[in-house]
Amino acid sequence: MHDSAYELAGDRRMTKAVRLLLEKLAAGTDGTLKEMAEGVLAGNLDLREAAHSSIYGDALSAATEPALRRCAEMDEDERRALVRRTEAELEDLLG
């Protein structure tokens, strides 16, 4: 994995989360995100540069926009419940 991913993650658990996310993107069907993830995982592409590029950044924005929209439409209780579920899932995943 490119050094930038380790630097961005900051600690062992977040590094694992970043790696899992990149592996999921690399196995996915979106060609642009697949290419980006494979490049970062292979150590050939800086994650920060990819996220800020017009090609990969736009693809990342398009992929995350629906989830961000759903979160924005949630009331405070729904957001808190989502945070609790997400934290529990991350704990299970990352140990």
C-alpha positions as CSV (number, residue, x, y, z in Angstrom):
1,M,0.0,0.0,0.0
2,H,1.3,3.5,-0.8
3,D,2.9,5.3,2.1
4,S,0.3,8.1,1.9
5,A,-2.4,5.7,3.0
6,Y,-0.4,4.8,6.2
7,E,0.2,8.5,6.9
8,L,-3.4,9.5,6.4
9,A,-4.7,6.6,8.6
10,G,-2.4,7.5,11.4
11,D,-2.8,4.3,13.5
12,R,-3.0,0.6,13.1
13,R,-6.8,0.3,13.3
14,M,-7.4,3.1,10.8
15,T,-4.8,1.7,8.5
16,K,-6.6,-1.6,8.5
17,A,-9.9,0.3,7.8
18,V,-8.3,2.1,4.9
19,R,-6.9,-1.1,3.5
20,L,-10.2,-2.9,3.8
21,L,-12.0,0.0,2.0
22,L,-9.4,0.0,-0.8
23,E,-9.7,-3.7,-1.2
24,K,-13.5,-3.4,-1.5
25,L,-13.1,-0.7,-4.1
26,A,-10.5,-2.8,-6.0
27,A,-12.9,-5.7,-6.1
28,G,-15.8,-3.5,-7.2
29,T,-17.3,-2.7,-10.5
30,D,-16.6,1.0,-10.8
31,G,-13.7,1.1,-13.1
32,T,-12.3,4.4,-12.0
33,L,-12.4,3.6,-8.3
34,K,-11.1,0.1,-9.0
35,E,-8.1,1.6,-10.8
36,M,-7.5,4.1,-8.0
37,A,-7.7,1.5,-5.3
38,E,-5.5,-1.0,-7.1
39,G,-2.9,1.8,-7.7
40,V,-2.8,2.8,-4.0
41,L,-2.7,-0.9,-2.9
42,A,0.1,-1.6,-5.3
43,G,2.0,1.4,-3.9
44,N,2.0,3.2,-7.3
45,L,-0.5,6.0,-6.4
46,D,-0.6,8.5,-3.6
47,L,-4.0,8.4,-1.9
48,R,-4.0,12.1,-1.2
49,E,-3.2,13.0,-4.8
50,A,-5.8,10.5,-6.1
51,A,-8.5,12.0,-3.9
52,H,-7.7,15.5,-5.0
53,S,-7.4,14.6,-8.7
54,S,-10.3,15.5,-11.0
55,I,-10.6,11.9,-12.2
56,Y,-10.5,10.0,-9.0
57,G,-11.8,12.8,-6.8
58,D,-14.9,13.2,-8.9
59,A,-15.6,9.4,-8.8
60,L,-15.2,9.4,-5.0
61,S,-17.5,12.3,-4.6
62,A,-20.1,10.7,-6.9
63,A,-19.8,7.4,-4.9
64,T,-20.2,9.0,-1.5
65,E,-22.8,11.7,-2.4
66,P,-25.9,9.5,-1.9
67,A,-24.8,8.4,1.6
68,L,-24.0,12.0,2.5
69,R,-27.4,13.1,1.2
70,R,-29.2,10.4,3.3
71,C,-27.2,11.5,6.4
72,A,-28.2,15.2,5.8
73,E,-31.8,14.1,5.7
74,M,-31.7,12.3,9.0
75,D,-32.8,13.8,12.2
76,E,-30.5,13.9,15.2
77,D,-31.7,10.6,16.7
78,E,-31.3,8.8,13.4
79,R,-27.7,10.2,13.1
80,R,-26.9,9.1,16.6
81,A,-28.2,5.6,15.9
82,L,-26.2,5.5,12.7
83,V,-23.0,6.5,14.6
84,R,-23.6,3.8,17.2
85,R,-24.1,1.1,14.6
86,T,-21.1,2.3,12.6
87,E,-18.9,2.3,15.6
88,A,-20.0,-1.2,16.6
89,E,-19.4,-2.5,13.1
90,L,-16.0,-0.9,13.0
91,E,-15.1,-2.4,16.3
92,D,-16.2,-5.8,15.1
93,L,-14.2,-5.4,11.8
94,L,-11.1,-3.9,13.3
95,G,-11.0,-5.6,16.7
